[in-house]
């Protein structure tokens, strides 16, 4: 009998933490944890593409950003497919994934983004989160997107567990895997748990 699994992602500039969990829903188990590289380390623009684009004329900036996004989508699809394949070999069927989102604010046009240093960071965060969602959808995996600041509020409501108990369980989930079990892994595990709940 196949066991359902869900993936959880927490993105950074150029990479993401991936955690996979399986049920039971009341006490899920972590079965995979890895760092996903979303850029080619040889590409000096890829990790902070909007910062690189800010140095260019608008047309060239748009071209650079499209190319960086294309390459990151390809790498993300390869990473997600590899994770799904390895989980299937262990008898786990990936039924959903969770992606931690930022504030959810709408970005202005590209010209305004490139003229605002805070917006460069915001746009880069959005780019890599969108890349992860794209890769999952490309692999026919339903995506649950949750704003990071709402993660524990949604977790307590949907899982019917107090915030303190939820934090304790998330901390305990990582012990069998060993270190590192940082905030990246903890948050990725919780968003994976919520994705598992959404698909169960």
C-alpha positions in Angstrom: 0.0 0.0 0.0 1.3 3.4 -1.0 1.8 6.1 1.7 1.0 9.7 1.0 3.8 12.2 1.4 4.0 16.0 1.0 6.9 18.3 0.3 7.5 21.6 2.0 9.7 24.5 0.7 11.3 27.5 2.3 13.1 29.6 -0.3 16.1 31.9 -0.1 18.0 33.7 -2.8 19.2 30.9 -5.1 18.3 27.9 -2.9 15.6 26.4 -0.8 15.1 24.0 2.1 13.0 21.0 1.2 11.4 18.7 3.7 9.2 15.7 3.0 6.7 14.3 5.5 4.3 11.4 5.6 1.3 10.7 7.9 -0.4 10.0 10.1 -1.8 13.5 10.2 -1.7 13.8 14.0 2.0 12.9 14.2 3.7 13.1 10.8 7.2 11.8 10.2 10.0 13.5 8.2 11.3 11.1 5.5 13.6 13.5 3.5 15.4 16.7 4.0 17.7 18.4 1.6 19.0 21.7 0.2 17.8 22.5 -3.3 20.1 24.6 -5.4 18.0 26.9 -7.7 20.8 28.6 -9.5 24.0 27.6 -11.3 26.9 28.7 -8.9 29.0 29.6 -12.0 26.4 32.3 -13.0 27.4 35.4 -11.1 24.0 37.1 -11.7 21.7 34.2 -10.8 21.6 34.4 -7.0 20.5 38.0 -6.9 19.2 38.6 -10.4 17.2 41.8 -9.7 20.3 43.4 -8.1 22.2 42.5 -11.3 19.4 43.8 -13.5 19.3 47.2 -11.6 22.7 47.9 -13.3 21.3 47.5 -16.8 18.9 49.4 -19.1 15.3 48.3 -18.8 15.2 46.1 -21.9 18.4 44.3 -21.0 17.2 44.0 -17.4 14.0 42.3 -18.5 15.9 39.9 -20.7 18.3 39.0 -17.9 15.5 38.4 -15.5 13.6 36.2 -17.9 16.7 34.1 -18.6 17.5 33.7 -14.9 13.9 32.6 -14.2 14.0 30.1 -17.0 17.2 28.5 -15.7 16.0 28.4 -12.1 12.7 26.8 -13.2 14.6 24.1 -15.0 16.8 23.4 -12.0 13.8 23.4 -9.6 12.0 20.9 -11.8 15.0 18.6 -11.8 15.3 18.8 -8.0 11.6 18.2 -7.4 11.5 15.3 -9.9 14.5 13.8 -8.1 12.9 14.1 -4.7 9.6 12.6 -6.0 11.4 9.7 -7.7 13.4 8.9 -4.5 10.3 9.0 -2.4 8.4 6.7 -4.8 11.2 4.2 -4.5 10.6 4.1 -0.8 6.9 3.6 -1.3 5.7 7.2 -0.8 3.4 8.9 -3.2 3.7 12.7 -3.2 0.2 14.1 -3.0 0.9 17.8 -2.4 3.5 20.5 -1.6 3.6 23.6 0.5 5.5 26.8 -0.4 6.1 29.5 2.2 5.2 32.9 0.8 6.3 36.4 1.6 4.0 39.3 2.5 1.8 38.8 -0.5 2.1 42.4 -1.6 1.7 43.2 -5.2 4.9 44.4 -6.9 4.9 47.5 -9.1 6.3 47.6 -12.6 9.9 46.5 -13.3 11.2 50.0 -13.6 10.0 50.9 -10.1 11.4 47.6 -8.7 14.8 48.3 -10.1 14.9 51.8 -8.6 14.1 50.5 -5.0 16.6 48.5 -3.1 14.0 47.0 -0.7 11.9 46.0 -3.7 14.9 44.2 -5.3 15.0 41.8 -2.3 11.2 41.4 -2.4 11.1 40.6 -6.1 14.0 38.1 -5.7 12.1 36.3 -2.9 9.0 36.2 -5.0 10.9 34.9 -8.0 12.3 31.9 -6.2 9.1 31.0 -4.4 7.3 31.2 -7.8 10.0 28.9 -9.3 9.3 26.3 -6.6 5.5 26.5 -7.1 6.1 26.2 -10.9 8.3 23.1 -10.5 5.7 21.4 -8.3 2.8 22.2 -10.7 4.9 21.0 -13.6 5.3 17.6 -11.8 1.5 17.6 -11.3 1.7 18.2 -7.6 -1.0 20.4 -6.0 0.5 23.5 -4.4 -0.5 25.1 -1.1 0.9 28.5 -0.6 1.0 30.0 2.9 2.4 33.4 4.0 5.2 32.8 6.4 3.9 35.2 9.1 0.6 33.2 9.1 2.2 29.8 9.2 1.7 29.0 12.9 -1.7 30.7 13.0 -2.9 28.5 10.2 -1.2 25.5 11.7 -3.0 25.8 15.0 -6.3 26.4 13.3 -6.2 23.7 10.7 -4.4 21.0 12.8 -6.3 21.9 16.0 -3.1 22.0 18.0 -2.0 24.8 20.4 0.9 27.0 19.1 3.2 25.7 21.9 2.4 22.1 21.2 2.8 22.7 17.5 6.3 24.2 18.0 7.2 21.2 20.3 6.1 18.7 17.7 7.9 20.4 14.9 11.1 20.5 17.0 10.7 16.8 17.8 10.1 15.8 14.1 13.7 16.7 13.2 15.4 14.6 15.9 15.5 11.3 13.9 17.1 13.1 11.0 19.8 14.7 13.1 21.2 18.2 12.6 20.7 20.6 11.0 17.2 21.2 12.0 17.1 24.9 11.7 14.2 27.3 11.3 14.3 26.6 7.6 13.7 22.9 8.1 11.1 23.5 10.8 9.1 25.9 8.7 9.4 23.7 5.6 8.2 20.7 7.7 5.2 22.6 9.0 4.1 23.8 5.5 4.5 20.3 4.2 2.3 19.0 7.1 -0.3 21.6 6.1 -0.1 20.5 2.5 -0.5 16.9 3.6 -3.6 17.9 5.6 -5.0 19.8 2.5 -4.7 16.7 0.3 -5.9 14.1 2.9 
